[in-house]
């Protein structure tokens, strides 16, 4: 089974890269493909984690060959859904709260004849979705995979942050890379948020 992440963010920030890196660690570099890669610099960066393609997944696969993970899908993912399939498609999208339905807009509607499934209520991280899909592809049922809704991360003695997403549990602990926790506790995230905000307010300054 190939795990395909359709890259949909305008850039590869630190948080996104860590989720991509963790996804690669979960399934193995040889089983992950990043599609819709924007440019050669991004392709070079992601080639360290898996295979890359400038093309979208819709240009590479046929609808009957794939399973698309979409939180808005009507049916739950089962091991049987992977029979005869070559790939599972996961959106390379950082979470919004509340969700904006971008997976349906950018993935599902492009492949209306594909098998579309959800992995339960709540919005999963990219690496969390990869982890769940891997277990189900190996025969696990969704109700056999423990999930926690929301995660509180202590930043320091005085502050904490709440992540309102769904996280699968492995050995009783949320599947989240330790580098995400380090990033949340660093000054780098503040600088990144300021840069993203400036890009949104003054997009002409950032045009190539």
TIRO-2110 file (N, C-alpha, C; in Angstrom, 1 decimal):
// TIRO-2110
0.8, -1.2, 0.0, N, 1, A
0.0, 0.0, 0.0, CA, 1, A
0.9, 1.2, 0.0, C, 1, A
0.6, 2.2, -0.9, N, 2, A
1.3, 3.4, -1.0, CA, 2, A
0.5, 4.5, -0.2, C, 2, A
1.2, 5.3, 0.6, N, 3, A
0.5, 6.3, 1.3, CA, 3, A
0.9, 7.7, 0.6, C, 3, A
-0.1, 8.3, 0.1, N, 4, A
0.1, 9.5, -0.8, CA, 4, A
-0.4, 10.7, 0.0, C, 4, A
0.5, 11.7, 0.1, N, 5, A
0.1, 12.9, 0.7, CA, 5, A
0.1, 14.0, -0.4, C, 5, A
-1.1, 14.5, -0.6, N, 6, A
-1.3, 15.6, -1.6, CA, 6, A
-1.0, 16.9, -0.9, C, 6, A
0.1, 17.5, -1.3, N, 7, A
0.6, 18.7, -0.7, CA, 7, A
-0.3, 19.9, -1.1, C, 7, A
-1.0, 20.5, -0.1, N, 8, A
-1.9, 21.5, -0.4, CA, 8, A
-1.7, 22.9, 0.3, C, 8, A
-0.7, 22.9, 1.1, N, 9, A
-0.3, 24.2, 1.8, CA, 9, A
0.6, 25.0, 0.8, C, 9, A
0.5, 26.4, 0.9, N, 10, A
1.3, 27.2, 0.0, CA, 10, A
2.8, 27.1, 0.3, C, 10, A
3.2, 26.7, 1.5, N, 11, A
4.6, 26.5, 1.7, CA, 11, A
4.8, 25.4, 2.7, C, 11, A
6.1, 24.9, 2.9, N, 12, A
6.4, 23.9, 3.9, CA, 12, A
7.0, 24.5, 5.1, C, 12, A
6.2, 24.9, 6.0, N, 13, A
6.6, 25.4, 7.3, CA, 13, A
7.2, 24.3, 8.2, C, 13, A
7.7, 24.7, 9.4, N, 14, A
8.3, 23.8, 10.3, CA, 14, A
7.3, 22.7, 10.8, C, 14, A
6.1, 23.2, 11.2, N, 15, A
5.1, 22.3, 11.7, CA, 15, A
4.7, 21.2, 10.6, C, 15, A
4.4, 21.7, 9.4, N, 16, A
4.0, 20.8, 8.3, CA, 16, A
5.2, 19.8, 8.0, C, 16, A
6.4, 20.3, 8.0, N, 17, A
7.5, 19.4, 7.7, CA, 17, A
7.6, 18.3, 8.8, C, 17, A
7.4, 18.6, 10.0, N, 18, A
7.5, 17.6, 11.1, CA, 18, A
6.5, 16.6, 10.9, C, 18, A
5.2, 17.0, 10.6, N, 19, A
4.2, 16.0, 10.3, CA, 19, A
4.5, 15.1, 9.1, C, 19, A
5.0, 15.7, 8.1, N, 20, A
5.5, 14.9, 6.9, CA, 20, A
6.6, 14.0, 7.3, C, 20, A
7.6, 14.4, 8.1, N, 21, A
8.7, 13.6, 8.5, CA, 21, A
8.2, 12.4, 9.4, C, 21, A
7.3, 12.7, 10.3, N, 22, A
6.7, 11.7, 11.1, CA, 22, A
5.9, 10.6, 10.3, C, 22, A
5.2, 11.1, 9.3, N, 23, A
4.5, 10.2, 8.4, CA, 23, A
5.4, 9.2, 7.7, C, 23, A
6.5, 9.8, 7.3, N, 24, A
7.6, 9.0, 6.6, CA, 24, A
8.1, 7.9, 7.6, C, 24, A
8.3, 8.3, 8.8, N, 25, A
8.9, 7.4, 9.8, CA, 25, A
7.9, 6.3, 10.1, C, 25, A
6.6, 6.7, 10.1, N, 26, A
5.5, 5.7, 10.5, CA, 26, A
5.4, 4.6, 9.4, C, 26, A
5.4, 4.9, 8.1, N, 27, A
5.2, 3.9, 7.1, CA, 27, A
6.5, 3.5, 6.4, C, 27, A
7.5, 4.3, 6.5, N, 28, A
8.8, 4.0, 5.8, CA, 28, A
8.9, 4.8, 4.5, C, 28, A
10.1, 5.3, 4.3, N, 29, A
10.4, 6.2, 3.2, CA, 29, A
9.9, 5.6, 1.8, C, 29, A
10.0, 4.3, 1.7, N, 30, A
9.7, 3.7, 0.4, CA, 30, A
8.2, 3.5, 0.1, C, 30, A
7.4, 3.8, 1.2, N, 31, A
5.9, 3.6, 1.0, CA, 31, A
5.2, 5.0, 1.0, C, 31, A
5.9, 6.1, 0.9, N, 32, A
5.2, 7.4, 1.0, CA, 32, A
5.5, 8.2, -0.3, C, 32, A
4.5, 8.8, -0.8, N, 33, A
4.6, 9.7, -2.0, CA, 33, A
4.0, 11.0, -1.8, C, 33, A
4.7, 12.1, -2.0, N, 34, A
4.2, 13.4, -1.9, CA, 34, A
3.9, 13.9, -3.3, C, 34, A
2.6, 14.3, -3.5, N, 35, A
2.2, 14.7, -4.8, CA, 35, A
1.8, 16.2, -4.8, C, 35, A
1.6, 16.8, -5.9, N, 36, A
1.3, 18.2, -6.0, CA, 36, A
2.3, 19.1, -5.4, C, 36, A
3.6, 18.7, -5.5, N, 37, A
4.7, 19.5, -4.9, CA, 37, A
4.9, 20.7, -5.8, C, 37, A
5.1, 21.9, -5.1, N, 38, A
5.0, 23.1, -5.8, CA, 38, A
6.2, 23.5, -6.6, C, 38, A
7.4, 23.2, -6.2, N, 39, A
8.6, 23.6, -6.9, CA, 39, A
9.7, 22.7, -6.6, C, 39, A
10.9, 23.0, -7.3, N, 40, A
12.0, 22.1, -7.1, CA, 40, A
12.6, 22.1, -5.7, C, 40, A
12.6, 23.3, -5.1, N, 41, A
13.1, 23.4, -3.7, CA, 41, A
12.3, 22.5, -2.8, C, 41, A
11.0, 22.5, -2.9, N, 42, A
10.1, 21.7, -2.1, CA, 42, A
10.3, 20.2, -2.4, C, 42, A
10.5, 19.9, -3.7, N, 43, A
10.7, 18.5, -4.1, CA, 43, A
12.0, 18.0, -3.5, C, 43, A
13.1, 18.8, -3.5, N, 44, A
14.4, 18.4, -2.9, CA, 44, A
14.2, 18.2, -1.4, C, 44, A
13.5, 19.1, -0.7, N, 45, A
13.3, 18.9, 0.7, CA, 45, A
12.5, 17.6, 1.0, C, 45, A
11.5, 17.4, 0.3, N, 46, A
10.6, 16.2, 0.6, CA, 46, A
11.2, 14.9, 0.1, C, 46, A
12.2, 15.0, -0.8, N, 47, A
12.8, 13.8, -1.3, CA, 47, A
13.6, 13.1, -0.2, C, 47, A
13.9, 13.8, 0.8, N, 48, A
14.6, 13.2, 2.0, CA, 48, A
13.6, 12.3, 2.8, C, 48, A
12.3, 12.5, 2.5, N, 49, A
11.3, 11.7, 3.3, CA, 49, A
10.6, 10.7, 2.5, C, 49, A
10.6, 10.8, 1.2, N, 50, A
9.9, 9.8, 0.3, CA, 50, A
10.0, 10.2, -1.1, C, 50, A
9.2, 9.6, -1.9, N, 51, A
9.1, 10.0, -3.4, CA, 51, A
8.3, 11.2, -3.5, C, 51, A
8.6, 12.0, -4.6, N, 52, A
7.9, 13.3, -4.8, CA, 52, A
7.4, 13.3, -6.3, C, 52, A
6.3, 14.0, -6.5, N, 53, A
5.7, 14.3, -7.8, CA, 53, A
5.2, 15.7, -7.9, C, 53, A
5.5, 16.4, -9.0, N, 54, A
4.9, 17.7, -9.2, CA, 54, A
3.4, 17.5, -9.6, C, 54, A
3.1, 16.4, -10.1, N, 55, A
1.7, 16.1, -10.6, CA, 55, A
0.8, 15.9, -9.3, C, 55, A
-0.5, 16.2, -9.5, N, 56, A
-1.5, 15.8, -8.5, CA, 56, A
-1.8, 14.3, -8.6, C, 56, A
-2.3, 13.8, -7.5, N, 57, A
-2.6, 12.3, -7.5, CA, 57, A
-3.6, 12.0, -8.6, C, 57, A
-4.5, 12.9, -9.0, N, 58, A
-5.5, 12.6, -10.0, CA, 58, A
-4.9, 12.4, -11.3, C, 58, A
-3.7, 12.9, -11.5, N, 59, A
-3.0, 12.6, -12.8, CA, 59, A
-2.1, 11.4, -12.8, C, 59, A
-2.0, 10.7, -11.6, N, 60, A
-1.2, 9.5, -11.5, CA, 60, A
-2.0, 8.3, -11.3, C, 60, A
-3.1, 8.3, -10.6, N, 61, A
-3.9, 7.1, -10.3, CA, 61, A
-5.3, 7.2, -11.0, C, 61, A
-5.9, 6.0, -11.1, N, 62, A
-7.3, 5.9, -11.5, CA, 62, A
-8.2, 5.9, -10.3, C, 62, A
-9.4, 6.4, -10.4, N, 63, A
-10.3, 6.4, -9.2, CA, 63, A
-10.5, 5.1, -8.5, C, 63, A
-10.5, 4.0, -9.2, N, 64, A
-10.8, 2.7, -8.6, CA, 64, A
-9.5, 2.1, -7.9, C, 64, A
-8.4, 2.8, -8.0, N, 65, A
-7.2, 2.4, -7.4, CA, 65, A
-6.9, 2.9, -6.0, C, 65, A
-7.7, 3.9, -5.6, N, 66, A
-7.4, 4.6, -4.4, CA, 66, A
-8.5, 4.7, -3.4, C, 66, A
-8.1, 5.0, -2.1, N, 67, A
-9.0, 5.3, -1.1, CA, 67, A
-8.7, 6.7, -0.6, C, 67, A
-9.6, 7.6, -0.6, N, 68, A
-9.4, 9.0, -0.1, CA, 68, A
-9.9, 9.1, 1.3, C, 68, A
-9.1, 9.6, 2.2, N, 69, A
-9.5, 9.9, 3.6, CA, 69, A
-10.1, 11.3, 3.6, C, 69, A
-11.4, 11.4, 3.9, N, 70, A
-12.1, 12.7, 4.0, CA, 70, A
-13.0, 12.7, 5.3, C, 70, A
-12.7, 13.7, 6.2, N, 71, A
-13.5, 13.7, 7.4, CA, 71, A
-15.0, 13.8, 7.2, C, 71, A
-15.4, 14.3, 6.0, N, 72, A
-16.8, 14.5, 5.7, CA, 72, A
-17.4, 13.3, 5.0, C, 72, A
-16.6, 12.2, 4.8, N, 73, A
-17.2, 11.0, 4.1, CA, 73, A
-18.2, 10.4, 5.0, C, 73, A
-19.2, 9.7, 4.4, N, 74, A
-20.3, 9.1, 5.1, CA, 74, A
-19.9, 7.8, 5.7, C, 74, A
-19.0, 7.1, 5.2, N, 75, A
-18.7, 5.7, 5.7, CA, 75, A
-17.3, 5.7, 6.4, C, 75, A
-17.2, 4.8, 7.4, N, 76, A
-16.0, 4.6, 8.1, CA, 76, A
-15.0, 3.7, 7.3, C, 76, A
-13.7, 3.9, 7.5, N, 77, A
-12.7, 3.1, 6.8, CA, 77, A
-12.7, 1.7, 7.4, C, 77, A
-12.6, 0.7, 6.6, N, 78, A
-12.4, -0.7, 7.1, CA, 78, A
-11.3, -1.3, 6.4, C, 78, A
-10.8, -2.4, 6.9, N, 79, A
-9.7, -3.1, 6.2, CA, 79, A
-10.1, -3.6, 4.8, C, 79, A
-11.4, -3.9, 4.7, N, 80, A
-11.8, -4.4, 3.4, CA, 80, A
-11.8, -3.4, 2.3, C, 80, A
-11.8, -2.1, 2.7, N, 81, A
-11.7, -1.0, 1.7, CA, 81, A
-10.4, -1.0, 0.9, C, 81, A
-9.4, -1.6, 1.5, N, 82, A
-8.0, -1.6, 0.8, CA, 82, A
-7.9, -2.7, -0.2, C, 82, A
-8.8, -3.6, -0.3, N, 83, A
-8.7, -4.7, -1.3, CA, 83, A
-8.7, -4.2, -2.7, C, 83, A
-7.7, -4.6, -3.4, N, 84, A
-7.6, -4.1, -4.8, CA, 84, A
-7.1, -2.7, -5.0, C, 84, A
-6.7, -2.0, -3.9, N, 85, A
-6.3, -0.6, -4.0, CA, 85, A
-4.8, -0.5, -4.1, C, 85, A
-4.3, 0.5, -4.7, N, 86, A
-2.9, 0.8, -4.7, CA, 86, A
-2.4, 1.8, -3.7, C, 86, A
-3.3, 2.7, -3.4, N, 87, A
-2.9, 3.9, -2.6, CA, 87, A
-4.0, 4.4, -1.7, C, 87, A
-3.6, 5.0, -0.6, N, 88, A
-4.6, 5.8, 0.2, CA, 88, A
-4.1, 7.3, 0.1, C, 88, A
-5.1, 8.1, -0.1, N, 89, A
-4.8, 9.6, -0.4, CA, 89, A
-5.1, 10.4, 0.9, C, 89, A
-4.2, 11.1, 1.4, N, 90, A
-4.3, 11.9, 2.6, CA, 90, A
-4.0, 13.4, 2.2, C, 90, A
-4.8, 14.3, 2.7, N, 91, A
-4.6, 15.7, 2.4, CA, 91, A
-3.4, 16.3, 3.2, C, 91, A
-2.5, 16.9, 2.5, N, 92, A
-1.4, 17.6, 3.2, CA, 92, A
-1.8, 19.0, 3.6, C, 92, A
-2.7, 19.0, 4.6, N, 93, A
-3.3, 20.2, 5.1, CA, 93, A
-3.2, 20.3, 6.6, C, 93, A
-2.7, 21.5, 7.1, N, 94, A
-2.7, 21.7, 8.5, CA, 94, A
-4.1, 22.0, 9.0, C, 94, A
-4.4, 21.6, 10.2, N, 95, A
-5.8, 21.7, 10.7, CA, 95, A
-6.3, 23.1, 10.9, C, 95, A
-7.6, 23.2, 10.7, N, 96, A
-8.3, 24.5, 11.0, CA, 96, A
-9.3, 24.1, 12.1, C, 96, A
-9.6, 25.1, 12.9, N, 97, A
-10.6, 24.9, 14.0, CA, 97, A
-11.5, 26.1, 14.0, C, 97, A
-12.8, 25.9, 13.6, N, 98, A
-13.4, 24.7, 13.1, CA, 98, A
-12.9, 24.3, 11.7, C, 98, A
-13.1, 23.0, 11.3, N, 99, A
-12.6, 22.6, 10.0, CA, 99, A
-13.4, 23.3, 8.9, C, 99, A
-12.7, 23.5, 7.7, N, 100, A
-13.3, 24.3, 6.6, CA, 100, A
-13.7, 23.4, 5.4, C, 100, A
-13.5, 22.1, 5.6, N, 101, A
-13.9, 21.2, 4.5, CA, 101, A
-13.0, 21.2, 3.3, C, 101, A
-11.7, 21.5, 3.6, N, 102, A
-10.8, 21.6, 2.4, CA, 102, A
-10.4, 20.3, 1.8, C, 102, A
-10.5, 19.2, 2.6, N, 103, A
-10.2, 17.9, 2.0, CA, 103, A
-11.3, 17.6, 0.9, C, 103, A
-12.5, 17.8, 1.2, N, 104, A
-13.6, 17.5, 0.2, CA, 104, A
-13.4, 18.4, -1.0, C, 104, A
-13.1, 19.7, -0.8, N, 105, A
-12.9, 20.6, -1.9, CA, 105, A
-11.8, 20.3, -2.8, C, 105, A
-10.6, 20.0, -2.2, N, 106, A
-9.4, 19.8, -3.0, CA, 106, A
-9.1, 18.3, -3.4, C, 106, A
-9.7, 17.4, -2.7, N, 107, A
-9.4, 16.0, -3.0, CA, 107, A
-10.6, 15.2, -3.5, C, 107, A
-11.7, 15.1, -2.7, N, 108, A
-12.8, 14.3, -3.0, CA, 108, A
-13.5, 14.7, -4.2, C, 108, A
-13.8, 16.0, -4.4, N, 109, A
-14.5, 16.5, -5.6, CA, 109, A
-13.7, 16.3, -6.9, C, 109, A
-12.4, 16.1, -6.8, N, 110, A
-11.6, 15.9, -8.0, CA, 110, A
-11.7, 14.4, -8.5, C, 110, A
-12.1, 13.5, -7.5, N, 111, A
-12.2, 12.1, -7.8, CA, 111, A
-13.5, 11.5, -7.4, C, 111, A
-14.6, 11.9, -7.9, N, 112, A
-15.9, 11.5, -7.4, CA, 112, A
-16.2, 10.0, -7.5, C, 112, A
-15.5, 9.3, -8.3, N, 113, A
-15.7, 7.8, -8.4, CA, 113, A
-14.8, 7.0, -7.5, C, 113, A
-13.9, 7.7, -6.7, N, 114, A
-13.0, 7.0, -5.8, CA, 114, A
-13.8, 6.5, -4.6, C, 114, A
-13.2, 5.6, -3.9, N, 115, A
-13.7, 5.2, -2.6, CA, 115, A
-13.3, 6.2, -1.5, C, 115, A
-14.3, 6.8, -0.8, N, 116, A
-14.0, 7.9, 0.1, CA, 116, A
-14.5, 7.4, 1.5, C, 116, A
-13.6, 7.6, 2.5, N, 117, A
-13.9, 7.1, 3.8, CA, 117, A
-13.4, 8.1, 4.9, C, 117, A
-14.0, 8.0, 6.1, N, 118, A
-13.5, 8.8, 7.2, CA, 118, A
-12.9, 7.9, 8.2, C, 118, A
-12.1, 8.4, 9.2, N, 119, A
-11.5, 7.6, 10.2, CA, 119, A
-12.0, 7.9, 11.6, C, 119, A
-13.2, 8.5, 11.6, N, 120, A
-13.8, 8.8, 12.9, CA, 120, A
-14.1, 10.2, 13.0, C, 120, A
-14.8, 10.6, 14.1, N, 121, A
-15.1, 12.0, 14.4, CA, 121, A
-13.9, 12.7, 14.8, C, 121, A
-13.9, 14.0, 14.6, N, 122, A
-12.7, 14.8, 14.9, CA, 122, A
-11.8, 15.0, 13.7, C, 122, A
-10.9, 16.0, 13.9, N, 123, A
-10.0, 16.3, 12.8, CA, 123, A
-8.6, 15.8, 13.2, C, 123, A
-8.0, 14.9, 12.4, N, 124, A
-6.7, 14.3, 12.7, CA, 124, A
-5.6, 15.1, 12.1, C, 124, A
-4.4, 15.0, 12.7, N, 125, A
-3.2, 15.6, 12.1, CA, 125, A
-2.8, 14.7, 10.9, C, 125, A
-2.0, 15.2, 10.0, N, 126, A
-1.6, 14.4, 8.9, CA, 126, A
-0.9, 13.1, 9.3, C, 126, A
0.0, 13.2, 10.2, N, 127, A
0.7, 12.0, 10.6, CA, 127, A
-0.2, 11.0, 11.4, C, 127, A
-1.1, 11.6, 12.2, N, 128, A
-2.1, 10.8, 12.9, CA, 128, A
-3.0, 10.0, 11.9, C, 128, A
-3.4, 10.7, 10.8, N, 129, A
-4.2, 10.0, 9.8, CA, 129, A
-3.4, 8.9, 9.1, C, 129, A
-2.2, 9.2, 8.9, N, 130, A
-1.3, 8.1, 8.2, CA, 130, A
-1.2, 6.9, 9.2, C, 130, A
-1.0, 7.2, 10.5, N, 131, A
-0.9, 6.1, 11.4, CA, 131, A
-2.1, 5.2, 11.5, C, 131, A
-3.3, 5.9, 11.5, N, 132, A
-4.5, 5.1, 11.6, CA, 132, A
-4.7, 4.4, 10.3, C, 132, A
-4.5, 5.0, 9.1, N, 133, A
-4.7, 4.3, 7.8, CA, 133, A
-3.7, 3.1, 7.7, C, 133, A
-2.5, 3.2, 8.2, N, 134, A
-1.6, 2.1, 8.2, CA, 134, A
-2.1, 0.9, 9.0, C, 134, A
-2.6, 1.2, 10.2, N, 135, A
-3.1, 0.1, 11.0, CA, 135, A
-4.3, -0.6, 10.4, C, 135, A
-5.2, 0.2, 9.8, N, 136, A
-6.4, -0.3, 9.2, CA, 136, A
-6.0, -1.1, 7.9, C, 136, A
-5.1, -0.7, 7.2, N, 137, A
-4.6, -1.4, 6.0, CA, 137, A
-4.0, -2.7, 6.4, C, 137, A
-3.5, -2.8, 7.6, N, 138, A
-2.9, -4.1, 8.1, CA, 138, A
-3.9, -5.0, 8.8, C, 138, A
-5.2, -4.6, 8.8, N, 139, A
-6.2, -5.4, 9.3, CA, 139, A
-6.9, -5.0, 10.6, C, 139, A
-6.5, -3.9, 11.2, N, 140, A
-7.1, -3.4, 12.4, CA, 140, A
-8.4, -2.7, 12.1, C, 140, A
-9.4, -2.8, 13.0, N, 141, A
-10.7, -2.1, 12.8, CA, 141, A
-10.5, -0.8, 13.5, C, 141, A
-11.3, 0.2, 13.1, N, 142, A
-11.2, 1.6, 13.7, CA, 142, A
-11.5, 1.5, 15.2, C, 142, A
-12.5, 0.7, 15.6, N, 143, A
-12.9, 0.7, 17.0, CA, 143, A
-11.8, 0.0, 17.9, C, 143, A
-10.8, -0.6, 17.2, N, 144, A
-9.7, -1.2, 18.0, CA, 144, A
-8.5, -0.3, 18.2, C, 144, A
-8.7, 0.9, 17.6, N, 145, A
-7.6, 1.9, 17.7, CA, 145, A
-8.0, 3.0, 18.6, C, 145, A
-7.4, 3.1, 19.8, N, 146, A
-7.8, 4.2, 20.8, CA, 146, A
-7.5, 5.6, 20.3, C, 146, A
-8.4, 6.5, 20.5, N, 147, A
-8.3, 7.9, 20.1, CA, 147, A
-8.6, 8.8, 21.3, C, 147, A
-7.8, 9.9, 21.4, N, 148, A
-8.1, 10.9, 22.4, CA, 148, A
-8.5, 12.2, 21.6, C, 148, A
-9.5, 12.9, 22.1, N, 149, A
-10.0, 14.1, 21.5, CA, 149, A
-9.4, 15.3, 22.2, C, 149, A
-8.5, 16.0, 21.5, N, 150, A
-7.9, 17.2, 22.1, CA, 150, A
-6.6, 16.8, 22.9, C, 150, A
-5.7, 17.7, 23.0, N, 151, A
-4.4, 17.5, 23.6, CA, 151, A
-3.9, 18.8, 24.2, C, 151, A
-3.6, 18.8, 25.5, N, 152, A
-3.1, 20.0, 26.2, CA, 152, A
-1.6, 19.8, 26.3, C, 152, A
-0.8, 20.8, 25.8, N, 153, A
0.6, 20.8, 25.9, CA, 153, A
1.1, 21.9, 26.9, C, 153, A
1.8, 21.5, 27.9, N, 154, A
2.3, 22.5, 28.8, CA, 154, A
3.6, 23.1, 28.2, C, 154, A
3.5, 24.4, 28.1, N, 155, A
4.6, 25.2, 27.4, CA, 155, A
5.7, 25.5, 28.4, C, 155, A
5.3, 25.9, 29.6, N, 156, A
6.3, 26.2, 30.6, CA, 156, A
5.5, 26.2, 32.0, C, 156, A
6.1, 26.8, 33.0, N, 157, A
5.5, 26.7, 34.3, CA, 157, A
4.2, 27.4, 34.4, C, 157, A
4.0, 28.4, 33.5, N, 158, A
2.8, 29.3, 33.6, CA, 158, A
1.8, 29.1, 32.4, C, 158, A
2.2, 28.5, 31.4, N, 159, A
1.4, 28.5, 30.2, CA, 159, A
1.2, 27.1, 29.6, C, 159, A
0.1, 26.9, 28.9, N, 160, A
-0.2, 25.7, 28.2, CA, 160, A
-1.0, 26.0, 26.9, C, 160, A
-1.0, 25.1, 26.0, N, 161, A
-1.8, 25.3, 24.8, CA, 161, A
-2.6, 24.1, 24.5, C, 161, A
-3.8, 24.3, 24.0, N, 162, A
-4.8, 23.2, 23.8, CA, 162, A
-4.9, 23.0, 22.3, C, 162, A
-4.6, 21.8, 21.8, N, 163, A
-4.7, 21.4, 20.4, CA, 163, A
-6.0, 20.6, 20.2, C, 163, A
-7.0, 21.2, 19.6, N, 164, A
-8.4, 20.7, 19.5, CA, 164, A
-8.6, 19.6, 18.4, C, 164, A
-7.6, 18.7, 18.3, N, 165, A
-7.7, 17.7, 17.3, CA, 165, A
-7.7, 16.3, 17.8, C, 165, A
-8.0, 15.3, 17.0, N, 166, A
-8.1, 13.9, 17.4, CA, 166, A
-6.7, 13.3, 17.2, C, 166, A
-6.3, 12.6, 18.2, N, 167, A
-5.0, 11.9, 18.2, CA, 167, A
-5.1, 10.4, 18.5, C, 167, A
-4.6, 9.6, 17.6, N, 168, A
-4.6, 8.1, 18.0, CA, 168, A
-3.6, 7.9, 19.1, C, 168, A
-3.8, 6.9, 19.9, N, 169, A
-2.9, 6.6, 21.0, CA, 169, A
-2.1, 5.3, 20.7, C, 169, A
-0.8, 5.4, 21.0, N, 170, A
0.1, 4.3, 20.9, CA, 170, A
0.7, 4.0, 22.2, C, 170, A
0.5, 2.8, 22.8, N, 171, A
1.0, 2.5, 24.1, CA, 171, A
0.5, 3.5, 25.1, C, 171, A
-0.8, 4.0, 24.9, N, 172, A
-1.4, 5.0, 25.8, CA, 172, A
-1.0, 6.4, 25.6, C, 172, A
-0.1, 6.7, 24.7, N, 173, A
0.4, 8.1, 24.5, CA, 173, A
-0.1, 8.6, 23.1, C, 173, A
-0.4, 9.9, 23.0, N, 174, A
-0.8, 10.5, 21.7, CA, 174, A
0.3, 10.3, 20.6, C, 174, A
-0.1, 10.0, 19.4, N, 175, A
0.8, 9.9, 18.3, CA, 175, A
1.1, 11.4, 17.8, C, 175, A
2.1, 12.0, 18.4, N, 176, A
2.5, 13.3, 18.0, CA, 176, A
4.0, 13.3, 18.2, C, 176, A
4.7, 13.9, 17.2, N, 177, A
6.2, 13.8, 17.2, CA, 177, A
6.7, 14.8, 18.3, C, 177, A
7.8, 14.4, 19.0, N, 178, A
8.3, 15.2, 20.1, CA, 178, A
8.8, 16.6, 19.5, C, 178, A
9.2, 16.6, 18.3, N, 179, A
9.6, 17.9, 17.7, CA, 179, A
8.5, 18.9, 17.6, C, 179, A
7.2, 18.4, 17.5, N, 180, A
6.1, 19.4, 17.5, CA, 180, A
6.0, 20.0, 18.9, C, 180, A
6.2, 19.2, 19.9, N, 181, A
6.1, 19.8, 21.3, CA, 181, A
7.3, 20.8, 21.5, C, 181, A
8.5, 20.4, 21.0, N, 182, A
9.6, 21.3, 21.1, CA, 182, A
9.3, 22.6, 20.3, C, 182, A
8.7, 22.5, 19.2, N, 183, A
8.4, 23.7, 18.3, CA, 183, A
7.4, 24.6, 19.0, C, 183, A
6.4, 24.0, 19.6, N, 184, A
5.4, 24.8, 20.4, CA, 184, A
6.0, 25.5, 21.5, C, 184, A
7.0, 25.0, 22.1, N, 185, A
7.7, 25.7, 23.2, CA, 185, A
8.8, 26.6, 22.8, C, 185, A
9.0, 26.8, 21.5, N, 186, A
10.1, 27.6, 21.1, CA, 186, A
9.6, 29.0, 20.6, C, 186, A
10.6, 29.9, 20.4, N, 187, A
10.3, 31.2, 19.9, CA, 187, A
10.0, 31.2, 18.4, C, 187, A
10.5, 30.1, 17.8, N, 188, A
10.4, 29.9, 16.3, CA, 188, A
8.9, 30.0, 15.9, C, 188, A
8.0, 29.4, 16.6, N, 189, A
6.6, 29.4, 16.2, CA, 189, A
6.0, 30.8, 16.2, C, 189, A
6.4, 31.7, 17.1, N, 190, A
6.0, 33.1, 17.2, CA, 190, A
6.4, 33.8, 15.9, C, 190, A
7.7, 33.6, 15.5, N, 191, A
8.2, 34.2, 14.3, CA, 191, A
7.5, 33.7, 13.1, C, 191, A
7.2, 32.4, 13.0, N, 192, A
6.5, 31.8, 11.9, CA, 192, A
5.1, 32.4, 11.8, C, 192, A
4.4, 32.5, 12.9, N, 193, A
3.0, 33.0, 12.9, CA, 193, A
3.0, 34.5, 12.4, C, 193, A
4.0, 35.3, 12.8, N, 194, A
4.1, 36.7, 12.4, CA, 194, A
4.4, 36.8, 10.9, C, 194, A
5.2, 35.9, 10.4, N, 195, A
5.5, 35.9, 9.0, CA, 195, A
4.3, 35.4, 8.1, C, 195, A
3.6, 34.4, 8.6, N, 196, A
2.4, 34.0, 7.9, CA, 196, A
1.3, 35.1, 7.9, C, 196, A
1.2, 35.8, 9.0, N, 197, A
0.2, 36.9, 9.1, CA, 197, A
0.6, 38.0, 8.2, C, 197, A
1.9, 38.3, 8.1, N, 198, A
2.3, 39.4, 7.2, CA, 198, A
2.1, 39.0, 5.7, C, 198, A
2.3, 37.7, 5.4, N, 199, A
2.1, 37.2, 4.1, CA, 199, A
0.6, 37.4, 3.7, C, 199, A
-0.3, 37.1, 4.7, N, 200, A
-1.7, 37.2, 4.4, CA, 200, A
-2.1, 38.7, 4.2, C, 200, A
-1.5, 39.6, 5.0, N, 201, A
-1.9, 41.0, 4.9, CA, 201, A
-1.3, 41.7, 3.7, C, 201, A
0.0, 41.3, 3.4, N, 202, A
0.7, 42.0, 2.3, CA, 202, A
1.3, 41.0, 1.3, C, 202, A
0.4, 40.3, 0.6, N, 203, A
0.8, 39.2, -0.3, CA, 203, A
1.7, 39.6, -1.4, C, 203, A
1.6, 40.9, -1.9, N, 204, A
2.4, 41.3, -3.0, CA, 204, A
3.9, 41.3, -2.7, C, 204, A
4.2, 41.5, -1.4, N, 205, A
5.6, 41.6, -1.0, CA, 205, A
6.3, 40.2, -1.1, C, 205, A
5.5, 39.1, -1.2, N, 206, A
6.0, 37.8, -1.1, CA, 206, A
6.0, 37.1, -2.5, C, 206, A
5.5, 37.8, -3.5, N, 207, A
5.5, 37.2, -4.8, CA, 207, A
6.9, 37.0, -5.4, C, 207, A
7.1, 35.8, -6.0, N, 208, A
8.4, 35.4, -6.6, CA, 208, A
8.6, 36.2, -7.8, C, 208, A
END
